[in-house]
Amino acid sequence: REKVDSTNSLLKDIHILNEQIAIEQGSKFSANDLLDARDLKIDELSKKININVQFDPVDKIAHITSNGLSLVRKNAMQQISVDFGLENDAQVAKITIDKTKQEISLETGELGGSATVYQETFPDIREKLNLLAKTLIDETNQLHKASYTLSVNGSVSSTGLELFSGNSA
């Protein structure tokens, strides 16, 4: 979620810079500093998600799309969100545009890498952790059931009890 929040922050910054650039261009002042700042934000954004950028030749507004879906344009911007869930018993992470709920493909970038880790690496790690926990629980319970305890009057008896319940982490 942190990467999605930082991506949304970049989209907002680019949109605000677009507005400031349009004002500067309309007043015939130089917007070079604003253009440079926006270029840096666009570079940062391109590391997070796959984007396509087109610049309006007149007002220098950056139009940004991802997989054909508009994220920033002249008078608007779209925020994105992440949804985690299960699909066909597999973990999935989907990035969607907030307003339209259209899914953005995550083939590259930091968000794509995070989604891959969530969908492919975490389930394997979770499975191995559960196997370790189950083995630890079973072995400890077996030893504990066979162990002895002292009663209040000093007699020794077998516990016959399990120490842990459950079978996963």
BELCOR-V193456 format. One record per residue. N is the residue number from 1. RES is the residue in one letter. PSI is psi in degrees with one decimal (* if undefined). OMEGA is omega in whole degrees, -180 to 180 (none if undefined). D_LAST is the distance of its C-alpha to the last C-alpha in whole Angstrom. Layout:
BEGIN
{{N | RES | PSI | OMEGA | D_LAST} {N | RES | PSI | OMEGA | D_LAST}}
END
This chain:
BEGIN
{{1 | R | -31.1 | 180 | 24} {2 | E | -40.7 | 180 | 26} {3 | K | -35.5 | 177 | 27} {4 | V | -42.3 | 179 | 29} {5 | D | -42.7 | 180 | 30} {6 | S | -33.2 | 176 | 32} {7 | T | -44.2 | 178 | 33} {8 | N | -37.1 | 178 | 35} {9 | S | -41.7 | 177 | 36} {10 | L | -42.7 | 178 | 38} {11 | L | -43.0 | 179 | 39} {12 | K | -44.8 | 179 | 41} {13 | D | -43.0 | 180 | 42} {14 | I | -41.9 | 179 | 44} {15 | H | -45.5 | 180 | 45} {16 | I | -42.7 | 177 | 47} {17 | L | -38.3 | 176 | 48} {18 | N | -45.9 | -180 | 50} {19 | E | -44.0 | 180 | 51} {20 | Q | -38.4 | 178 | 53} {21 | I | -42.4 | 179 | 54} {22 | A | -39.8 | 179 | 56} {23 | I | -47.2 | 180 | 57} {24 | E | -44.0 | 180 | 58} {25 | Q | -38.7 | -180 | 60} {26 | G | -28.6 | -179 | 62} {27 | S | 2.1 | 178 | 63} {28 | K | 17.2 | 173 | 64} {29 | F | 161.2 | 179 | 62} {30 | S | 130.3 | 180 | 60} {31 | A | 24.6 | -174 | 57} {32 | N | -43.9 | 180 | 56} {33 | D | -40.4 | 179 | 53} {34 | L | -40.4 | 178 | 52} {35 | L | -41.7 | 178 | 52} {36 | D | -43.3 | 180 | 50} {37 | A | -41.4 | 179 | 47} {38 | R | -40.5 | 178 | 47} {39 | D | -39.6 | 178 | 46} {40 | L | -41.5 | 179 | 44} {41 | K | -39.0 | 179 | 42} {42 | I | -40.3 | 177 | 42} {43 | D | -43.9 | 178 | 41} {44 | E | -44.1 | -179 | 38} {45 | L | -38.7 | -178 | 37} {46 | S | -20.3 | 176 | 38} {47 | K | -21.9 | -177 | 35} {48 | K | -42.4 | -180 | 33} {49 | I | 161.7 | 178 | 34} {50 | N | 118.8 | -178 | 36} {51 | I | 159.1 | 172 | 40} {52 | N | 131.3 | -177 | 43} {53 | V | 131.6 | 173 | 46} {54 | Q | 139.6 | -178 | 49} {55 | F | 132.3 | 175 | 52} {56 | D | 125.0 | -175 | 55} {57 | P | -22.1 | -177 | 58} {58 | V | -58.5 | -174 | 60} {59 | D | 2.2 | 176 | 57} {60 | K | 18.9 | 178 | 55} {61 | I | 137.3 | 177 | 52} {62 | A | 126.1 | 175 | 49} {63 | H | 118.1 | -175 | 47} {64 | I | 129.3 | 176 | 44} {65 | T | 158.9 | 173 | 42} {66 | S | 118.8 | -176 | 39} {67 | N | 40.6 | 178 | 39} {68 | G | -1.9 | -180 | 42} {69 | L | 128.0 | -176 | 41} {70 | S | 129.4 | 176 | 42} {71 | L | -43.3 | 177 | 41} {72 | V | 131.8 | 174 | 44} {73 | R | -172.2 | -169 | 47} {74 | K | -54.2 | -174 | 50} {75 | N | 17.0 | -176 | 50} {76 | A | 161.6 | 173 | 46} {77 | M | 156.8 | 179 | 43} {78 | Q | 138.4 | 172 | 39} {79 | Q | 156.6 | 177 | 36} {80 | I | 162.2 | 176 | 33} {81 | S | 163.5 | -180 | 29} {82 | V | 138.3 | 175 | 26} {83 | D | 126.3 | 177 | 24} {84 | F | 141.3 | 178 | 20} {85 | G | -168.6 | 178 | 20} {86 | L | 138.9 | 176 | 19} {87 | E | 117.4 | -175 | 22} {88 | N | 45.2 | 180 | 23} {89 | D | 18.8 | 177 | 19} {90 | A | 142.7 | 177 | 19} {91 | Q | 136.4 | 177 | 18} {92 | V | 148.6 | 173 | 21} {93 | A | 122.6 | -180 | 22} {94 | K | 134.1 | 175 | 26} {95 | I | 124.3 | -178 | 29} {96 | T | 156.6 | 172 | 32} {97 | I | 130.0 | -174 | 35} {98 | D | -52.2 | -173 | 35} {99 | K | -42.1 | -173 | 38} {100 | T | -14.9 | -177 | 38} {101 | K | 19.4 | 175 | 34} {102 | Q | 138.5 | -176 | 35} {103 | E | 135.7 | 176 | 33} {104 | I | 127.8 | 179 | 33} {105 | S | 135.0 | -178 | 33} {106 | L | 67.3 | -179 | 30} {107 | E | -28.1 | -176 | 32} {108 | T | 177.6 | 174 | 32} {109 | G | 174.0 | -179 | 32} {110 | E | -40.8 | 179 | 29} {111 | L | -38.0 | 177 | 28} {112 | G | -41.4 | 177 | 28} {113 | G | -41.9 | 179 | 26} {114 | S | -41.0 | 179 | 23} {115 | A | -40.1 | 179 | 23} {116 | T | -45.1 | 178 | 23} {117 | V | -46.2 | -179 | 20} {118 | Y | -42.2 | -174 | 18} {119 | Q | -31.3 | -173 | 19} {120 | E | -39.4 | -175 | 19} {121 | T | -46.6 | -177 | 17} {122 | F | -43.8 | 180 | 14} {123 | P | -39.2 | 179 | 13} {124 | D | -43.2 | 178 | 13} {125 | I | -43.6 | 180 | 11} {126 | R | -41.5 | 179 | 8} {127 | E | -43.9 | 179 | 9} {128 | K | -38.9 | 178 | 10} {129 | L | -41.4 | 178 | 6} {130 | N | -38.9 | 177 | 5} {131 | L | -43.4 | 177 | 8} {132 | L | -47.1 | 180 | 8} {133 | A | -43.3 | 180 | 5} {134 | K | -43.9 | 179 | 7} {135 | T | -44.8 | 179 | 10} {136 | L | -44.9 | 179 | 10} {137 | I | -49.8 | -178 | 10} {138 | D | -47.0 | -177 | 12} {139 | E | -42.9 | 179 | 15} {140 | T | -43.9 | 179 | 14} {141 | N | -39.9 | 180 | 15} {142 | Q | -44.3 | 178 | 18} {143 | L | -41.3 | -178 | 19} {144 | H | -39.9 | 179 | 19} {145 | K | -31.3 | -178 | 21} {146 | A | -4.5 | -178 | 24} {147 | S | 170.8 | -179 | 24} {148 | Y | 156.5 | 179 | 27} {149 | T | 157.7 | 175 | 28} {150 | L | 134.0 | 176 | 31} {151 | S | 177.6 | -178 | 32} {152 | V | -37.8 | -178 | 35} {153 | N | 4.5 | 176 | 38} {154 | G | 1.3 | 178 | 37} {155 | S | 152.3 | -179 | 36} {156 | V | 134.0 | 176 | 33} {157 | S | 159.6 | 178 | 31} {158 | S | 139.6 | 179 | 28} {159 | T | -45.8 | -179 | 25} {160 | G | 10.6 | -176 | 24} {161 | L | 149.8 | 173 | 20} {162 | E | 144.1 | 179 | 17} {163 | L | -38.4 | -179 | 15} {164 | F | 154.6 | 172 | 11} {165 | S | 165.3 | 180 | 11} {166 | G | 177.6 | -179 | 8} {167 | N | 21.5 | 179 | 7} {168 | S | 168.8 | 179 | 4} {169 | A | * | none | 0}}
END
